[in-house]
Amino acid sequence: MPDRSAEIAIVGAGPAGAHLASRLAADGRDVVLFDPKGAWEKPCGGGVPTRAIREFSFILESSSYPRKLVRQITMISPLDRRVTLRLDRPFAVYSRKVLNGLVLDRAIEAGAEFVRESVVDFAREGDGWIITTDQGNRWRVAFLIGADGAASPTRRRLVGIFPKRDLALAFGYNVLSEDAPSKTNGGNGIAQTGVDEVIVRFPRDFTGYLWAFPRPGVMNFGVASKLGERTSDELRRLLTDFVCDYYGGAMPDEERVSFFGAKIPTLDLVSWKDLKTVGEGWALIGDAAGFADPITGEGIYYAFKSGDLYADAVRDVSRMAGSSEVFQIAAGAYEKMWREAFGRDLEHASYRLPHFYHGRFIGRIFTDAMILLARYHKGVRTILGKALVGEQSYVTLKRDLLRRAWQVF
Ligand SMILES: Cc1cc2nc3c(=O)[nH]c(=O)nc-3n(C[C@H](O)[C@H](O)[C@H](O)COP(=O)(O)OP(=O)(O)OC[C@H]3O[C@@H](n4cnc5c(N)ncnc54)[C@H](O)[C@@H]3O)c2cc1C
């Protein structure tokens, strides 16, 4: 016999799982949320796009969760051309431990039961599940949500792992920094300007990019590229060179630096059509479902949004159906909702990905052309700025850029 029971179990207390837990618990649902790590420094840039801040206003509401608001981005092209964009609306950069803490605190306050244990097994019993944790505890639940990230063990059991073509590999360094701004100049001209600024560099012949994100007390550096395109050694070398440039030619002292690496779901075009995110008694959200932008690797917005959509579906269905079917009927509605809300745009991003990193525009490498045009045209700068903070649809990106580009000539 299981020791405990709940209506719905959520595996993983990242932004997707913890946000869904807080929404369901606030609506009076009996929710158990599992995560052995609680709030932790998940490998990530921690960039929370403007769209996420706008739609989920609670993210910025409390000053107890420190973050940086970034209003300036410098982009460097494969030909070393650069442009600095000032953003009308900032985006936020968080330590992931802080961001996850913010969302988890809300879930607990809303009444979700948080269990700091890992789910190691689950099995169908009747019309529900028996879940077993690494502490040997057993829970009986009616419905199961997999919110356990890109390497999701829940997904592995229910659907299978993501194939190589659907993943990017990312490495990074967190470097402890003085928050007082420095004025030094980087060896390769990457200047530390004294302003909280994000730097994005597009290496040549590379499906991905390098970044420098300022967080409170930390500079976060990273590189992400399609899995299998470059070896781990090559990626690490690129990243180390980038960090050295930033600090004027040498890596910072070892004790200030920590290294991280992880995978990001970046679905191939062919994977979207049959992407399975719901089944009998279960649904997947966030990275576990495959929801990250294939071009930028940005997944925090989609983690929040997919959790939110499932909670909306449960709320809508609750008004119509008997309690035992609510979560299953909601899962069907959720599948339609995510495809409509962002699925089409992410699928289009998968289609655009080869053109974005390897295509040509007005006779130049695409990213170089964008940066060149942005230097001379405010309209192009606006579109680029919106694309970088997640406010520009990929479906219309090329059309919008072309319209503005013609105005330059
Ligand atoms: C290097 C890197 C940089 C990135 N930078 C950005 C960025 O700047 N901006 C952005 O928007 N996105 C970024 N992303 C993507 C972003 O990190 C993810 O999209 C986001 O964290 C997804 O949230 P999630 O809640 O779905 O999953 P996660 O945040 O991965 O959370 C999953 C949780 O599940 C838990 N878990 C795993 N297994 C179990 C188990 N068996 N039982 C219980 N719990 C379990 C884990 O402990 C974890 O807390 C980056 C990713 C990487 C790898």
The ligand as an SDF file (V2000), in Angstrom:
LIG
                    3D

 53 58  0  0  0  0  0  0  0  0999 V2000
   23.8610   26.2440  -20.3900 C   0  0  0  0  0  0  0  0  0  0  0  0
   22.4180   26.6280  -20.5590 C   0  0  0  0  0  0  0  0  0  0  0  0
   22.0880   27.9720  -20.6530 C   0  0  0  0  0  0  0  0  0  0  0  0
   20.7400   28.3510  -20.7660 C   0  0  0  0  0  0  0  0  0  0  0  0
   20.4230   29.6830  -20.7560 N   0  0  0  0  0  0  0  0  0  0  0  0
   19.1260   30.0640  -20.8290 C   0  0  0  0  0  0  0  0  0  0  0  0
   18.7760   31.4350  -20.7330 C   0  0  0  0  0  0  0  0  0  0  0  0
   19.6070   32.3190  -20.5380 O   0  0  0  0  0  0  0  0  0  0  0  0
   17.4620   31.7580  -20.8420 N   0  0  0  0  0  0  0  0  0  0  0  0
   16.4840   30.8200  -21.0360 C   0  0  0  0  0  0  0  0  0  0  0  0
   15.3050   31.1750  -21.1690 O   0  0  0  0  0  0  0  0  0  0  0  0
   16.7990   29.5020  -21.0770 N   0  0  0  0  0  0  0  0  0  0  0  0
   18.0800   29.1060  -20.9600 C   0  0  0  0  0  0  0  0  0  0  0  0
   18.3960   27.7710  -20.9490 N   0  0  0  0  0  0  0  0  0  0  0  0
   17.2910   26.7810  -20.9780 C   0  0  0  0  0  0  0  0  0  0  0  0
   16.6490   26.6870  -19.5660 C   0  0  0  0  0  0  0  0  0  0  0  0
   17.6530   26.3980  -18.6270 O   0  0  0  0  0  0  0  0  0  0  0  0
   15.5590   25.6320  -19.5420 C   0  0  0  0  0  0  0  0  0  0  0  0
   14.7610   25.7670  -20.6980 O   0  0  0  0  0  0  0  0  0  0  0  0
   14.6670   25.7300  -18.3120 C   0  0  0  0  0  0  0  0  0  0  0  0
   15.3960   25.5670  -17.1270 O   0  0  0  0  0  0  0  0  0  0  0  0
   13.5540   24.6670  -18.3830 C   0  0  0  0  0  0  0  0  0  0  0  0
   12.8420   24.6500  -17.1770 O   0  0  0  0  0  0  0  0  0  0  0  0
   12.1550   23.2970  -16.6840 P   0  0  0  0  0  0  0  0  0  0  0  0
   11.4310   23.6340  -15.4230 O   0  0  0  0  0  0  0  0  0  0  0  0
   11.4130   22.6920  -17.8030 O   0  0  0  0  0  0  0  0  0  0  0  0
   13.3550   22.2940  -16.3960 O   0  0  0  0  0  0  0  0  0  0  0  0
   14.5950   22.4300  -15.3990 P   0  0  0  0  0  0  0  0  0  0  0  0
   14.8470   23.8290  -15.0550 O   0  0  0  0  0  0  0  0  0  0  0  0
   15.6830   21.6140  -15.9740 O   0  0  0  0  0  0  0  0  0  0  0  0
   14.0610   21.7180  -14.0660 O   0  0  0  0  0  0  0  0  0  0  0  0
   13.8940   20.3160  -13.9940 C   0  0  0  0  0  0  0  0  0  0  0  0
   13.9440   19.8960  -12.5360 C   0  0  0  0  0  0  0  0  0  0  0  0
   13.6230   18.5010  -12.4650 O   0  0  0  0  0  0  0  0  0  0  0  0
   14.3740   17.9350  -11.4070 C   0  0  0  0  0  0  0  0  0  0  0  0
   14.4390   16.4970  -11.6150 N   0  0  0  0  0  0  0  0  0  0  0  0
   15.1560   15.8250  -12.5550 C   0  0  0  0  0  0  0  0  0  0  0  0
   14.9470   14.5080  -12.3880 N   0  0  0  0  0  0  0  0  0  0  0  0
   14.0880   14.3470  -11.3490 C   0  0  0  0  0  0  0  0  0  0  0  0
   13.5170   13.2140  -10.6940 C   0  0  0  0  0  0  0  0  0  0  0  0
   13.7710   11.9450  -11.0890 N   0  0  0  0  0  0  0  0  0  0  0  0
   12.6740   13.4230   -9.6500 N   0  0  0  0  0  0  0  0  0  0  0  0
   12.3880   14.6770   -9.2340 C   0  0  0  0  0  0  0  0  0  0  0  0
   12.9210   15.7850   -9.8150 N   0  0  0  0  0  0  0  0  0  0  0  0
   13.7520   15.6150  -10.8470 C   0  0  0  0  0  0  0  0  0  0  0  0
   15.7300   18.6450  -11.4910 C   0  0  0  0  0  0  0  0  0  0  0  0
   16.4080   18.6150  -10.2390 O   0  0  0  0  0  0  0  0  0  0  0  0
   15.3070   20.0670  -11.8860 C   0  0  0  0  0  0  0  0  0  0  0  0
   15.2130   20.9320  -10.7730 O   0  0  0  0  0  0  0  0  0  0  0  0
   19.7170   27.3570  -20.8360 C   0  0  0  0  0  0  0  0  0  0  0  0
   20.0670   26.0020  -20.7650 C   0  0  0  0  0  0  0  0  0  0  0  0
   21.3980   25.6380  -20.6170 C   0  0  0  0  0  0  0  0  0  0  0  0
   21.7460   24.1720  -20.4950 C   0  0  0  0  0  0  0  0  0  0  0  0
  1  2  1  0
  2  3  1  0
  2 52  2  0
  3  4  2  0
  4  5  1  0
  4 50  1  0
  5  6  2  0
  6  7  1  0
  6 13  1  0
  7  8  2  0
  7  9  1  0
  9 10  1  0
 10 11  2  0
 10 12  1  0
 12 13  2  0
 13 14  1  0
 14 15  1  0
 14 50  1  0
 15 16  1  0
 16 17  1  0
 16 18  1  0
 18 19  1  0
 18 20  1  0
 20 21  1  0
 20 22  1  0
 22 23  1  0
 23 24  1  0
 24 25  2  0
 24 26  1  0
 24 27  1  0
 27 28  1  0
 28 29  2  0
 28 30  1  0
 28 31  1  0
 31 32  1  0
 32 33  1  0
 33 34  1  0
 33 48  1  0
 34 35  1  0
 35 36  1  0
 35 46  1  0
 36 37  1  0
 36 45  1  0
 37 38  2  0
 38 39  1  0
 39 40  1  0
 39 45  2  0
 40 41  1  0
 40 42  2  0
 42 43  1  0
 43 44  2  0
 44 45  1  0
 46 47  1  0
 46 48  1  0
 48 49  1  0
 50 51  2  0
 51 52  1  0
 52 53  1  0
M  END
$$$$
